[in-house]
């Protein structure tokens, strides 16, 4: 059974227009929302972008990669809905130095394991 991780405003990452996060409006004119695991993923993605945004686009040395990884783990640790991060992959997106892909397997406070996948842009 899926846990309710709350709900909130849907934010989409737009690569061409800063800031990188934008709201959307539904066909009926309401602000689009998300809930559940999508809400958790959106919140962690936004927190991660804020923490590592200035690193994106720079040459990724082992030191920079470790710093990015530590900041991403901090974003997960700061979310009360997450108990532990079981797996964390941070990959450079081929042919786009201004984007990283984050893949994480987390254990939630409800003892569920869920996968979160998102991109981080500058």
C-alpha distances in whole Angstrom, upper triangle without the diagonal:
4,6,10,12,15,17,20,23,23,25,27,29,32,34,38,38,37,35,33,30,30,29,28,29,28,30,30,32,28,27,24,21,18,14,11,12,15,16,16,18,20,21,22,23,26,26,27,30,31,32,33,34,38,38,36,39,41,42,39,41,40,40,39,36,35,36,33,30,31,31,27,26,27,25,22,24,24,21,19,16,17,18,19,20,20,22,24,26,28,30,33,33,36,39,37,38,37,33,31,27,25,22,20,17,16,14,13,14,10,11,9,11,12,15,17,20,23,27,29,32,35
4,7,9,12,14,17,20,19,22,23,25,29,31,34,34,34,32,29,26,27,25,25,26,25,27,28,29,25,24,21,18,14,11,8,8,11,13,12,14,17,17,18,20,22,23,24,26,28,28,30,31,34,34,33,36,38,39,37,39,37,38,36,33,33,33,30,28,28,28,24,23,25,22,19,21,21,18,17,13,14,16,18,18,19,20,22,24,26,28,31,30,33,36,34,35,33,30,28,25,22,20,18,15,14,13,11,12,9,11,8,10,10,13,14,17,20,23,26,29,32
4,6,9,12,15,18,18,21,23,25,28,31,34,34,33,31,28,25,26,24,25,26,25,28,28,28,25,23,20,17,14,10,7,8,11,11,11,13,16,16,16,19,21,21,22,25,26,27,28,30,33,33,32,36,38,39,36,38,37,37,35,32,32,31,29,27,27,26,23,22,23,20,17,19,19,15,14,10,12,14,16,17,18,20,21,24,26,28,31,31,34,37,35,35,33,30,28,25,22,20,18,16,13,12,9,10,7,10,8,11,10,13,14,18,20,23,25,28,31
4,5,8,12,15,16,18,21,23,27,29,32,32,31,28,26,23,23,22,22,23,22,25,25,25,22,20,18,14,11,7,5,8,10,9,9,13,14,14,16,18,19,20,21,24,25,26,28,29,32,33,32,35,37,39,36,38,37,37,35,33,32,32,29,27,27,26,23,22,22,20,17,19,18,14,13,10,13,15,18,19,20,22,23,25,27,29,31,31,34,37,34,35,33,29,28,25,22,21,19,18,15,14,11,11,10,13,11,14,13,15,15,18,20,23,24,27,30
4,7,10,13,14,16,18,21,24,27,30,29,28,25,23,20,21,19,20,22,22,25,25,25,21,19,17,13,10,7,5,6,8,7,6,10,11,10,12,15,16,16,18,20,21,22,24,25,29,29,28,32,34,36,33,35,34,34,32,29,29,28,26,24,24,22,20,19,19,16,14,16,15,11,10,7,10,13,16,16,19,20,20,23,24,26,28,28,32,34,32,32,30,27,25,22,20,19,17,16,13,13,10,10,10,13,11,13,12,14,13,16,17,20,21,24,27
4,7,11,12,15,18,20,24,26,29,28,27,24,23,19,19,17,18,19,19,23,22,22,18,16,14,11,9,6,6,8,9,7,8,11,11,10,13,15,15,16,19,20,21,22,25,25,29,30,29,33,35,37,35,37,36,36,33,31,31,30,27,26,26,24,21,21,21,17,16,18,16,12,12,10,13,16,19,20,22,23,23,25,26,28,30,30,33,35,33,33,30,27,26,24,22,21,19,19,17,16,13,13,13,16,15,17,15,17,16,18,18,21,22,25,27
4,7,9,12,15,18,21,24,26,25,24,22,20,17,16,14,15,16,16,19,19,18,15,12,11,7,5,4,7,9,9,6,9,11,10,10,13,15,15,16,19,20,20,22,24,25,28,29,28,31,34,36,34,37,37,36,33,32,32,30,27,27,27,24,22,23,22,19,18,20,18,14,15,13,16,19,21,22,24,25,24,26,26,28,30,29,32,34,31,32,29,26,25,24,22,22,20,21,19,19,16,17,17,19,18,19,17,18,16,18,18,20,21,23,25
4,6,9,12,15,18,22,24,22,21,19,17,14,13,11,12,13,14,18,18,16,13,10,9,5,6,6,10,11,10,7,10,11,9,9,13,14,13,14,17,18,18,21,23,22,26,27,26,29,32,34,33,36,36,35,32,31,31,29,26,26,26,24,21,22,22,18,18,20,18,15,16,15,17,21,23,23,25,26,25,26,26,27,29,28,31,32,29,30,27,24,24,23,21,22,21,22,20,21,18,19,20,22,21,21,19,19,17,18,17,19,19,21,23
4,6,10,13,15,19,21,19,18,16,15,11,10,7,8,10,12,15,15,14,10,7,6,4,6,9,12,13,11,8,12,12,9,10,14,13,12,15,17,17,17,20,22,21,24,26,25,28,30,33,32,35,35,35,32,30,31,29,26,27,27,24,22,24,23,19,19,22,20,17,19,18,20,24,25,25,27,27,26,26,26,27,28,27,30,31,28,28,25,23,23,22,21,22,22,23,22,24,21,22,23,25,24,24,21,21,18,18,17,18,18,19,21
4,7,10,13,16,18,17,17,15,13,9,8,6,7,9,10,14,15,14,11,8,5,5,5,9,12,12,9,8,11,11,8,10,13,12,11,14,16,16,17,20,21,20,23,25,23,26,29,31,30,33,34,33,30,29,30,28,25,25,26,23,21,23,23,19,19,22,20,18,20,18,20,24,25,24,26,25,24,24,23,24,25,24,27,27,25,26,22,20,21,19,19,20,20,22,21,23,21,23,23,25,23,23,19,19,16,16,14,15,16,17,19
4,7,9,13,15,13,13,11,9,6,5,5,7,10,13,16,18,16,14,10,8,8,9,12,14,14,11,10,12,11,7,9,12,10,9,12,14,12,14,17,18,16,20,22,20,22,25,28,27,30,31,31,27,26,27,26,22,23,24,21,19,21,21,17,18,21,20,18,20,19,20,24,25,23,26,25,23,23,21,22,22,21,24,25,21,22,19,17,18,17,17,19,20,22,21,24,22,24,25,27,24,24,20,19,16,15,12,13,13,14,15
4,6,10,12,11,12,11,8,5,5,6,8,11,13,16,18,17,16,12,10,11,11,14,16,15,12,12,14,12,9,11,13,10,10,14,14,12,14,18,18,16,19,20,18,20,23,26,25,29,30,30,26,25,27,25,22,23,24,21,19,22,22,19,19,23,22,20,23,21,22,26,26,24,26,24,22,22,20,20,20,18,21,21,18,20,16,15,16,15,16,18,19,22,22,25,24,26,27,28,25,24,21,19,15,14,11,11,11,12,14
4,6,9,9,9,9,5,5,6,9,11,14,17,20,22,20,19,16,14,14,14,17,19,17,14,14,15,13,10,12,13,10,9,13,13,10,12,15,15,13,16,17,14,16,20,22,22,25,27,27,23,22,24,23,19,20,22,19,17,20,21,18,19,22,21,20,23,22,23,26,26,23,25,23,21,20,18,18,17,15,18,18,15,16,13,11,13,13,14,16,18,21,22,25,25,27,28,29,27,25,22,19,16,13,10,8,9,8,10
4,6,6,8,8,5,6,7,10,11,15,17,20,22,20,20,17,16,17,17,20,22,21,17,18,19,16,14,16,17,13,12,16,15,12,15,18,17,14,16,18,15,16,20,22,23,26,28,28,24,24,26,25,21,23,25,22,20,24,24,21,22,26,25,24,27,26,26,30,29,27,29,27,24,22,20,19,18,16,18,17,14,16,12,12,14,15,17,19,22,25,26,29,28,31,32,33,30,29,25,22,19,16,13,11,11,9,10
4,6,8,9,6,9,10,14,15,18,21,23,26,24,24,21,19,20,20,23,25,23,20,20,21,18,16,18,18,14,14,17,16,12,15,17,16,12,15,16,13,13,17,19,20,24,26,26,22,22,24,23,20,22,24,21,20,24,24,21,23,27,26,25,29,28,28,31,30,27,29,27,23,22,19,18,15,13,15,14,11,12,9,9,12,14,16,19,22,25,27,30,30,33,34,34,32,30,26,23,20,17,13,10,10,7,9
4,7,9,8,11,11,15,16,19,21,23,26,24,24,21,21,22,23,26,28,26,23,23,24,22,19,21,21,18,17,20,19,15,17,20,18,15,16,18,15,14,18,21,22,26,28,28,25,25,27,26,23,25,27,24,23,27,27,24,27,30,29,28,32,31,31,34,34,31,33,30,27,25,22,21,19,16,18,16,13,14,11,12,16,17,20,23,26,29,30,34,33,36,37,38,35,34,30,27,24,21,17,14,13,10,11
4,6,6,9,9,12,14,17,20,22,25,22,22,19,19,21,22,25,27,26,23,22,24,21,18,20,21,17,16,19,18,15,16,19,18,15,16,18,16,16,19,23,24,27,30,29,26,26,28,26,23,26,27,24,23,27,27,24,26,29,28,27,31,30,31,34,34,31,34,31,28,27,24,23,21,19,21,19,16,17,13,14,17,19,21,24,27,30,31,34,33,35,37,38,36,34,31,28,24,22,18,16,14,11,11
3,5,8,9,13,15,18,22,24,26,23,23,20,20,21,22,25,27,26,22,22,23,21,17,18,19,16,14,16,16,12,13,16,15,12,13,16,14,15,18,21,22,26,28,27,23,24,26,24,21,24,25,22,21,25,24,21,24,27,25,25,29,29,29,32,32,30,32,30,27,26,23,22,21,19,22,20,17,17,13,14,17,19,20,24,26,29,29,32,32,34,36,37,35,33,30,28,24,22,18,15,13,10,9
4,6,8,11,14,17,21,24,25,22,21,18,18,19,20,23,25,24,21,19,20,19,15,16,17,14,11,14,14,11,11,14,14,11,13,16,14,16,19,22,23,26,28,27,23,23,25,23,20,22,23,20,19,23,22,19,22,24,23,22,26,26,27,30,30,28,31,29,26,25,22,22,21,20,23,22,18,18,14,14,17,18,20,23,24,27,28,30,29,31,33,34,33,31,28,26,22,20,17,15,12,10,9
4,7,10,13,17,20,22,24,22,21,18,17,17,18,21,22,21,18,17,18,16,13,14,15,11,9,12,12,9,10,13,13,10,13,15,13,14,17,21,21,24,26,25,22,21,24,21,18,20,22,19,17,21,21,18,20,23,22,21,25,24,25,28,27,25,28,26,23,22,19,19,18,17,20,19,15,15,12,11,14,15,16,19,21,24,25,28,27,29,31,32,30,28,25,23,19,17,13,11,9,7,7
4,7,10,14,17,20,21,19,18,14,13,14,14,17,19,18,15,14,16,14,10,11,13,10,8,11,12,10,11,14,15,12,15,17,16,18,21,24,24,27,28,28,24,23,25,23,20,21,23,19,18,21,20,17,19,22,20,19,22,22,23,26,26,25,27,26,23,22,20,21,20,19,22,22,18,19,15,14,15,16,17,19,21,23,24,26,25,27,29,30,28,27,23,22,18,16,13,12,11,10,11
4,7,10,13,16,18,15,14,11,11,12,14,17,20,19,16,15,17,16,12,13,16,13,11,15,16,13,14,18,18,16,19,21,19,21,24,27,27,31,32,31,28,27,29,27,24,25,26,23,21,24,24,20,22,25,23,22,24,24,25,29,29,27,30,28,26,25,23,24,23,22,24,24,21,21,18,17,19,19,20,22,23,26,26,28,27,29,30,32,29,28,25,23,20,19,15,15,14,13,14
4,7,10,13,15,12,11,7,7,9,11,15,18,18,15,14,16,16,12,14,16,15,13,16,18,16,17,20,21,19,22,24,22,24,28,31,30,34,35,34,31,30,31,29,26,27,28,25,23,26,25,21,23,26,24,22,24,23,25,29,29,28,31,30,27,27,26,26,26,24,27,27,24,25,21,20,21,21,22,23,24,26,26,28,27,28,29,31,29,28,25,24,20,20,17,17,17,17,18
4,7,10,11,9,9,6,6,9,11,15,18,19,15,15,18,17,14,16,19,17,16,19,21,19,20,24,24,22,25,27,25,27,30,33,33,36,37,37,33,32,34,32,29,30,31,28,26,28,28,24,25,28,26,24,26,25,27,30,31,30,32,31,29,29,27,28,27,25,28,28,25,26,23,22,23,23,23,24,26,28,28,30,28,30,30,32,29,29,25,24,21,20,18,18,19,19,20
4,7,8,6,6,4,5,9,12,16,19,21,17,17,20,20,17,19,22,20,19,22,24,23,24,27,28,26,29,31,29,30,34,37,36,40,41,41,37,36,38,36,32,33,35,31,29,32,31,27,28,31,29,27,29,27,29,33,34,33,35,34,32,32,31,31,31,29,31,31,28,30,27,25,27,26,27,28,29,30,30,32,30,31,31,34,31,31,28,27,24,23,21,22,23,22,24
4,5,5,5,6,6,9,12,15,19,20,17,17,21,20,18,20,23,22,21,25,26,25,26,30,30,28,32,33,31,33,36,39,38,42,43,43,39,38,40,38,35,35,36,33,31,33,33,29,29,32,31,28,30,28,30,33,35,34,35,35,33,33,32,32,32,30,33,32,30,32,29,27,28,27,28,28,29,31,31,32,30,32,31,33,31,31,27,27,24,24,22,23,25,25,27
4,5,7,9,9,13,15,19,22,23,20,21,24,24,22,24,27,25,25,28,30,28,30,33,34,32,35,37,34,35,39,42,41,45,46,46,43,41,43,41,38,38,40,37,35,37,37,33,33,36,35,32,33,31,33,37,38,37,39,38,36,36,35,35,35,32,35,34,32,34,32,30,31,30,31,31,33,34,34,35,33,35,34,36,34,34,30,30,28,27,25,26,28,28,30
4,6,9,10,13,16,19,22,24,21,21,25,25,23,25,28,27,26,29,31,30,31,34,35,33,37,39,36,38,41,44,44,47,48,48,45,43,45,43,40,40,41,38,36,38,38,34,34,37,35,32,33,31,34,37,39,38,40,39,38,38,37,38,38,35,38,38,35,37,34,33,34,33,33,33,34,35,35,36,34,35,34,37,34,35,32,31,29,29,28,29,30,30,32
4,7,9,12,16,19,22,24,21,21,24,24,21,23,27,25,24,27,29,28,29,32,33,31,34,36,34,36,39,42,42,45,46,46,43,42,43,41,38,39,40,36,34,36,36,32,33,35,33,31,32,31,33,37,38,37,39,39,37,37,36,37,36,34,37,36,34,36,32,31,32,32,32,33,34,35,35,36,34,35,34,37,35,35,32,31,29,28,27,27,28,28,29
4,6,9,13,15,19,21,18,17,21,22,19,20,24,23,22,25,27,26,27,30,31,30,33,35,33,35,38,41,41,44,45,44,41,40,41,39,36,36,37,34,32,34,33,29,30,32,30,27,29,27,30,33,35,34,37,36,35,35,35,35,35,33,36,36,33,35,32,30,31,30,30,31,31,32,32,33,30,31,31,34,31,32,29,29,26,26,25,26,27,27,28
4,6,10,13,17,19,16,15,18,18,15,17,20,20,18,21,23,22,23,26,27,26,29,31,29,32,35,38,37,40,41,41,37,36,37,35,32,33,33,30,28,30,30,26,26,29,27,24,26,24,27,30,32,31,34,33,32,32,31,32,32,30,33,33,30,32,28,27,28,27,27,28,28,29,29,30,28,29,29,31,29,30,26,26,23,23,22,23,23,23,25
4,7,11,14,16,13,12,16,16,13,15,18,17,17,20,22,21,22,25,26,25,28,30,28,30,33,36,35,38,39,39,36,34,35,34,30,31,32,29,26,28,28,24,24,27,25,23,24,22,24,28,29,29,31,30,29,29,29,29,30,28,31,31,28,30,27,25,25,24,24,25,25,26,26,27,25,26,26,29,26,26,23,23,20,20,19,20,21,22,24
4,7,11,12,10,9,12,13,11,12,16,16,15,18,20,20,21,24,25,24,28,29,28,30,33,36,34,37,38,37,34,33,34,32,29,29,30,27,24,26,25,22,21,24,22,19,21,19,21,25,26,26,28,28,27,27,27,28,29,27,31,31,29,30,27,25,25,23,22,23,23,24,23,24,22,23,23,25,23,23,20,20,18,18,17,19,20,22,24
4,7,9,6,5,9,10,9,11,13,14,14,16,18,19,20,22,24,23,27,28,26,29,32,34,33,36,35,35,32,31,31,30,27,26,27,25,22,23,23,20,19,22,20,17,18,16,18,22,23,22,24,24,23,24,24,26,27,26,29,30,28,29,26,23,23,21,20,20,19,20,19,20,18,20,19,22,19,19,16,17,14,15,15,17,19,21,23
4,7,6,5,8,10,9,11,13,14,15,17,19,20,21,23,25,25,29,29,28,31,34,36,34,36,36,36,33,31,31,30,27,26,27,25,22,22,23,19,18,20,19,15,16,13,16,19,21,21,23,23,23,24,25,26,28,27,30,32,30,31,28,25,24,22,20,19,19,18,17,18,15,16,16,18,16,17,14,15,14,16,16,19,20,23,25
4,5,5,7,9,10,11,13,14,16,17,19,20,22,23,25,25,29,29,28,31,34,35,33,35,35,35,32,30,30,29,26,25,26,24,21,21,21,18,16,18,18,14,14,11,13,16,18,18,20,20,21,22,23,25,27,27,30,32,30,31,28,25,24,21,19,18,16,16,14,14,12,13,12,15,12,13,11,13,12,14,16,19,21,23,26
4,5,5,6,9,10,11,12,14,15,16,18,20,21,22,23,27,27,26,29,31,32,30,32,31,31,29,27,27,26,23,22,23,21,18,18,19,16,14,16,16,13,14,10,11,14,15,15,16,17,17,19,20,22,24,24,27,29,27,28,26,22,21,18,15,14,13,12,11,12,10,13,12,13,11,11,8,9,8,11,12,16,18,21,24
4,5,5,6,9,10,10,12,14,15,16,18,20,21,21,25,25,24,26,29,31,29,31,31,31,28,26,27,26,23,22,23,21,18,19,19,16,15,18,17,14,16,13,14,17,18,17,18,18,18,19,19,21,23,22,25,27,25,26,23,20,19,16,15,14,13,14,13,15,14,16,16,17,14,14,11,10,8,10,10,14,16,18,21
4,5,5,6,9,10,11,12,14,15,17,18,20,20,24,25,24,27,29,31,29,32,31,31,28,26,27,26,22,22,22,20,17,18,18,14,13,16,15,12,13,11,13,16,18,17,19,20,19,20,20,22,24,24,27,29,26,27,24,21,20,18,16,16,15,16,14,16,13,15,15,17,15,15,13,13,11,12,12,15,16,19,21
4,5,5,6,8,10,11,12,14,16,17,18,19,23,23,22,26,28,29,27,29,29,28,26,24,24,23,20,19,19,17,14,15,15,12,10,13,12,9,10,8,9,13,14,13,16,16,16,18,18,20,23,23,26,28,26,26,23,20,19,16,14,14,12,12,11,12,10,12,13,15,13,13,10,11,8,11,11,14,15,18,21
4,6,5,6,9,10,10,12,14,15,16,17,21,21,20,23,25,26,24,27,26,26,24,21,22,21,18,17,18,16,13,14,15,11,10,13,13,11,13,11,11,14,15,13,15,15,14,15,15,17,19,19,22,24,22,22,20,17,15,13,11,11,10,11,11,13,12,15,16,17,14,13,10,9,6,7,8,11,12,15,18
4,6,5,6,9,10,10,12,14,15,15,19,20,19,22,24,26,25,27,27,27,24,22,23,22,18,18,19,16,14,15,16,12,12,15,14,12,14,13,14,17,18,16,19,18,16,17,17,18,20,19,23,24,21,22,19,16,15,14,12,13,13,15,14,17,15,17,19,20,18,17,14,13,9,10,8,10,11,14,16
4,5,5,6,9,10,11,12,14,15,19,19,19,22,24,27,25,27,27,26,23,22,22,20,17,17,17,15,12,14,13,9,10,12,11,9,11,11,12,15,16,15,18,18,17,18,17,20,21,21,25,26,23,23,20,18,17,16,13,15,14,15,14,16,14,16,18,19,18,17,15,14,11,12,11,13,12,15,16
4,5,5,6,9,10,10,12,13,17,17,17,20,22,24,22,24,23,23,20,18,18,17,14,14,14,11,9,10,10,6,6,10,9,7,11,10,10,13,13,12,15,15,13,14,14,17,18,19,23,25,22,21,19,16,14,13,10,12,11,13,11,14,13,15,17,18,17,15,13,12,9,10,9,11,11,14,15
4,6,5,6,9,10,10,11,15,15,14,17,19,21,20,22,22,22,19,17,18,17,13,13,14,12,9,11,12,8,9,13,12,11,15,14,14,17,16,14,17,16,13,14,13,14,16,16,20,21,18,18,15,12,11,10,9,11,11,14,14,17,16,19,20,21,19,18,15,13,9,9,6,7,7,10,12
4,5,5,6,9,10,10,14,15,14,17,20,22,21,24,24,23,20,19,19,17,14,15,16,12,11,13,13,9,11,14,12,12,15,15,15,19,19,17,20,19,17,17,15,17,18,18,22,23,19,19,16,14,13,13,12,14,15,17,17,19,18,20,22,23,22,21,18,16,13,12,10,10,8,10,11
4,5,5,6,9,10,13,14,14,18,19,22,20,23,22,21,18,17,17,15,13,13,13,10,8,11,9,6,9,11,9,9,13,14,14,17,17,15,19,18,16,17,15,18,19,19,23,24,21,20,17,15,14,14,13,15,14,17,16,18,17,19,21,22,21,20,18,17,13,14,12,12,10,12,13
4,5,5,6,8,11,11,11,15,16,19,17,19,19,18,15,14,14,12,9,10,10,7,5,9,8,6,8,11,11,11,15,15,14,17,16,14,17,16,13,13,12,14,15,16,20,21,18,17,14,12,11,11,9,12,12,15,15,18,18,20,22,23,21,20,18,16,12,12,10,10,7,10,11
4,5,5,5,9,10,9,13,15,17,16,19,19,19,15,15,16,14,10,12,13,10,9,12,12,9,12,15,14,14,18,19,18,21,20,18,20,19,15,15,13,14,14,15,19,20,16,15,12,10,10,11,11,14,15,18,18,21,21,23,26,26,25,23,20,18,14,13,10,9,6,7,7
4,6,6,8,10,11,14,16,19,18,20,21,19,16,16,17,14,11,13,13,10,10,13,12,9,13,15,13,14,18,19,19,21,21,19,22,21,18,18,16,18,17,19,22,23,19,17,14,13,13,15,14,17,18,21,20,23,22,24,27,27,26,25,23,21,17,17,14,13,9,10,9
4,6,8,9,10,14,15,17,16,18,18,16,13,13,13,10,8,10,10,6,7,10,9,8,11,13,12,14,17,19,18,20,19,17,20,19,16,16,14,16,17,18,22,23,19,17,15,14,13,15,13,16,17,20,19,22,22,23,26,27,26,24,22,20,17,17,15,13,10,11,10
4,6,5,7,11,11,13,12,14,15,14,10,10,11,9,6,9,10,7,7,11,11,10,13,15,15,16,20,21,20,22,20,18,20,19,15,15,12,13,13,15,18,19,16,14,11,11,10,12,12,15,16,19,20,23,23,25,28,28,27,25,23,20,17,16,14,12,8,9,8
4,5,5,9,10,13,13,16,17,16,12,13,15,12,9,12,13,10,11,14,14,13,16,18,17,19,22,23,22,25,23,21,23,21,18,17,14,15,13,15,18,18,14,12,9,9,10,13,13,17,18,22,22,25,25,28,30,30,29,27,24,22,19,17,14,11,7,6,4
4,6,8,8,12,12,14,16,15,11,13,14,12,10,14,14,12,13,16,16,15,18,20,20,21,25,26,25,27,26,23,26,24,20,19,16,16,15,16,19,19,15,12,10,11,12,15,16,20,21,25,25,28,29,31,33,33,32,30,28,25,22,20,17,14,11,9,6
4,6,6,9,8,11,13,11,8,9,11,9,7,11,12,11,12,15,15,15,18,20,20,22,25,26,25,26,24,22,24,22,18,16,13,13,12,14,17,17,14,11,9,10,10,14,14,18,19,23,24,27,28,30,33,33,31,29,27,24,21,19,17,14,10,9,8
4,6,8,8,12,14,14,10,10,13,12,9,12,14,13,13,16,17,16,19,21,21,22,26,27,25,27,25,22,24,21,18,16,12,12,10,11,13,13,10,7,5,7,7,11,13,16,19,22,24,27,28,31,33,33,31,28,26,23,20,17,14,11,8,6,5
4,7,8,12,15,15,11,12,15,14,12,15,18,16,16,20,21,20,22,25,25,26,30,30,29,31,29,26,27,24,20,18,14,13,10,11,12,12,9,5,4,7,9,13,15,19,22,25,27,30,31,34,36,36,34,31,29,26,23,20,17,13,11,9,7
4,6,9,12,12,9,10,14,13,11,15,17,16,17,20,21,20,23,25,25,27,31,31,29,31,29,26,27,24,21,18,15,14,11,13,14,14,11,8,8,10,11,15,17,20,23,26,28,31,32,35,38,37,35,33,30,27,24,22,19,16,13,12,10
4,6,10,10,8,9,13,13,12,15,17,17,18,21,22,22,24,26,27,29,32,33,31,32,29,26,27,24,20,18,14,13,11,13,14,13,12,8,10,12,12,16,18,21,23,26,28,32,33,36,39,38,36,33,31,28,25,23,21,18,15,14,13
4,7,8,6,6,9,10,9,11,14,14,15,17,19,20,21,23,25,26,30,30,28,29,26,23,24,20,17,15,11,11,9,12,13,14,13,9,11,12,11,14,15,18,20,23,25,28,30,33,35,34,33,30,28,25,23,20,19,16,14,14,14
4,5,5,6,9,10,10,12,14,15,16,18,20,21,23,24,26,28,31,32,29,29,26,23,24,21,18,16,13,13,12,15,16,17,16,13,15,15,14,16,17,20,21,24,26,29,31,34,37,35,34,31,30,27,25,23,22,19,17,18,17
4,6,5,6,9,10,10,12,14,15,16,18,20,21,22,24,26,29,30,27,27,24,21,21,19,16,14,12,13,13,16,18,19,19,16,17,17,15,17,17,19,20,23,24,27,29,32,35,33,32,29,28,25,24,22,22,20,18,19,19
4,5,5,6,9,10,11,12,14,15,17,19,20,21,23,25,28,29,26,27,24,21,22,20,17,16,14,15,15,19,20,22,20,17,18,18,16,18,18,20,21,23,25,27,29,32,34,33,32,30,29,26,24,23,22,21,18,19,19
4,5,5,6,9,10,11,12,14,15,17,19,20,21,23,27,28,25,26,23,20,22,19,16,15,12,13,12,16,18,19,17,14,14,14,13,15,15,18,19,22,23,26,28,30,33,32,31,29,27,25,22,21,20,17,15,15,15
4,5,5,6,9,10,11,12,14,15,17,18,20,22,25,26,23,23,21,17,19,16,12,11,8,10,10,14,16,18,16,13,14,13,11,13,12,15,16,19,20,24,25,28,31,29,28,25,24,21,19,18,17,15,14,15,15
4,5,5,6,9,10,10,12,14,15,16,18,20,23,24,21,21,19,16,17,15,12,12,10,12,13,17,19,21,20,17,17,16,14,15,14,16,16,18,19,22,24,26,29,28,27,25,24,21,20,19,19,17,16,17,18
4,5,5,6,9,10,11,13,15,15,17,19,22,23,21,21,19,17,19,17,14,14,11,14,14,18,20,22,20,17,17,16,14,15,14,17,17,20,20,23,24,26,29,28,28,25,24,22,20,20,18,17,15,16,15
4,5,5,6,9,10,11,13,14,15,17,21,22,19,20,18,15,17,15,12,11,9,11,12,15,18,19,17,14,14,12,10,12,11,14,14,17,18,21,22,25,28,27,26,23,22,19,17,16,15,13,11,13,13
4,5,5,6,9,10,11,12,14,16,19,20,17,17,15,12,14,12,8,9,7,10,12,15,18,21,19,16,16,14,11,12,10,12,11,14,15,18,20,22,25,24,23,20,19,17,15,15,14,14,12,15,15
4,5,5,6,9,10,10,12,15,18,19,16,16,14,12,14,13,10,12,11,14,16,19,22,24,22,20,19,17,14,15,13,14,13,16,16,18,19,21,24,23,23,21,20,19,17,17,17,16,15,17,17
4,5,5,6,9,10,11,13,16,18,15,17,15,13,16,15,12,13,11,15,16,19,22,24,21,19,17,16,13,14,12,14,14,16,16,19,19,21,24,24,23,21,20,19,16,16,15,15,12,14,14
4,5,5,7,9,10,11,15,15,13,15,13,10,13,12,9,10,9,12,14,17,20,22,20,18,16,14,11,11,9,11,10,13,13,16,16,19,22,21,20,18,17,15,12,13,12,12,10,13,14
4,5,5,6,9,10,13,14,11,12,10,8,11,10,8,11,11,15,17,19,23,25,23,21,20,18,15,14,11,12,10,12,11,13,14,16,19,19,18,16,16,15,13,14,14,15,14,17,18
4,5,5,6,9,12,13,11,12,11,10,14,14,12,14,14,18,19,22,25,27,25,23,21,19,17,17,14,15,13,15,13,15,15,17,20,20,20,19,18,17,15,17,16,17,15,18,18
4,6,5,7,10,12,10,12,12,11,14,14,12,14,14,17,19,21,24,26,23,22,20,17,15,15,12,14,12,14,12,14,14,16,19,19,19,17,16,15,13,14,13,14,13,15,16
4,5,5,9,9,7,9,8,7,11,11,10,13,13,17,19,21,25,27,25,23,22,19,16,15,12,12,10,11,9,11,11,12,15,15,15,14,13,13,11,13,13,15,14,17,19
4,6,7,9,7,8,7,8,12,13,12,16,16,20,22,24,28,30,28,26,25,22,19,19,15,15,12,13,10,11,11,12,15,15,16,15,15,15,14,16,17,18,17,21,22
4,6,9,8,10,11,12,15,16,15,18,18,22,24,26,29,31,28,27,25,23,20,20,17,17,15,16,13,14,13,13,16,17,18,17,17,17,16,18,17,19,18,20,21
4,5,6,9,10,11,15,16,15,18,19,22,24,26,29,31,29,28,25,23,21,19,16,16,14,14,11,12,10,10,13,15,15,15,14,15,13,16,16,18,17,20,22
4,5,7,10,12,16,18,18,21,22,25,28,29,33,35,32,31,29,26,24,23,19,19,16,16,12,11,9,8,11,13,14,15,15,16,15,19,19,22,21,24,25
4,7,10,11,14,16,17,20,21,24,27,28,32,34,31,31,29,26,23,21,18,17,14,13,10,9,6,5,8,10,10,12,12,14,13,16,17,20,21,24,26
4,6,8,10,13,13,17,18,22,25,26,29,32,30,29,27,24,22,20,16,15,11,10,7,6,4,6,9,9,9,10,10,12,11,15,16,19,19,23,25
4,7,9,13,14,18,20,23,26,28,31,34,32,31,30,27,24,22,18,16,13,11,7,6,5,5,9,8,10,10,11,13,14,17,19,22,22,26,27
4,6,9,11,14,17,20,24,25,29,32,30,29,28,25,22,19,16,14,10,9,6,5,7,9,11,10,11,10,11,12,13,16,18,20,21,24,26
4,6,7,11,13,17,20,22,25,28,26,26,25,22,18,16,12,11,7,6,4,6,9,12,14,12,12,9,10,10,10,13,15,17,18,21,24
4,7,10,14,17,20,22,25,28,27,26,26,23,19,17,13,11,7,5,5,7,10,13,15,12,11,9,10,10,11,14,16,19,20,23,26
4,7,10,13,17,19,21,25,24,23,23,20,16,14,10,8,5,5,7,10,13,16,18,15,14,11,11,9,10,11,14,16,17,21,23
4,7,10,13,16,18,22,20,20,19,16,13,10,7,6,4,7,9,12,15,18,20,18,16,13,12,10,10,10,12,13,14,17,20
4,6,10,12,15,18,17,17,17,14,10,8,6,5,6,9,12,15,18,21,23,21,19,16,14,11,11,10,11,12,13,16,18
4,7,10,12,16,14,13,13,10,7,6,5,7,9,12,14,18,20,23,25,24,22,19,17,14,12,10,10,9,10,13,15
4,6,9,12,11,11,12,9,6,5,7,8,11,15,17,21,23,27,28,27,25,21,19,15,14,11,11,9,10,12,15
4,6,9,8,7,9,7,5,6,9,11,15,18,21,25,26,30,31,30,28,25,22,19,16,13,12,10,10,11,13
4,6,6,7,8,6,6,6,10,12,16,19,22,26,27,31,32,31,28,25,22,19,17,13,11,9,10,10,13
4,6,7,10,9,9,10,14,15,19,22,25,29,31,34,35,34,32,28,26,22,20,16,15,12,14,13,16
4,6,9,9,11,13,16,19,22,25,28,32,34,37,38,37,35,31,29,25,23,19,17,14,15,13,15
4,5,6,8,11,14,17,21,24,27,30,32,35,36,36,33,30,27,23,21,17,15,11,11,10,11
4,6,8,11,14,17,20,24,26,30,31,34,36,36,33,30,28,24,21,18,16,12,11,9,10
4,7,10,13,17,20,24,25,29,30,33,35,34,32,29,27,23,20,17,14,10,8,6,6
4,7,10,13,16,20,22,26,27,30,31,31,29,26,23,19,16,13,10,7,6,5,7
4,6,10,13,17,19,22,24,27,29,28,26,23,20,17,14,11,8,5,5,7,9
4,7,10,14,16,20,21,24,26,25,23,20,17,13,11,7,6,4,6,9,12
4,6,10,12,16,18,21,22,21,19,16,14,10,8,6,5,6,7,11,14
4,7,10,14,15,19,20,19,16,13,11,7,6,5,7,9,11,14,18
4,6,10,12,16,17,15,13,10,8,6,5,6,9,12,13,17,20
4,7,10,13,14,12,10,7,6,4,6,9,12,15,17,20,23
4,6,10,11,9,8,6,6,6,8,11,14,17,18,22,24
4,7,8,6,5,5,7,9,11,14,17,20,21,25,28
4,5,5,5,6,8,11,12,15,18,21,22,25,28
4,5,7,10,11,14,15,19,21,24,25,28,30
4,6,9,11,14,16,20,22,25,27,30,32
4,7,10,13,15,19,22,25,26,30,33
4,6,10,12,16,19,23,24,28,31
4,7,10,13,17,20,22,26,29
4,7,10,13,17,19,23,26
4,7,10,14,16,20,23
4,7,10,13,16,19
4,7,10,14,17
4,7,10,13
4,7,10
4,7
4
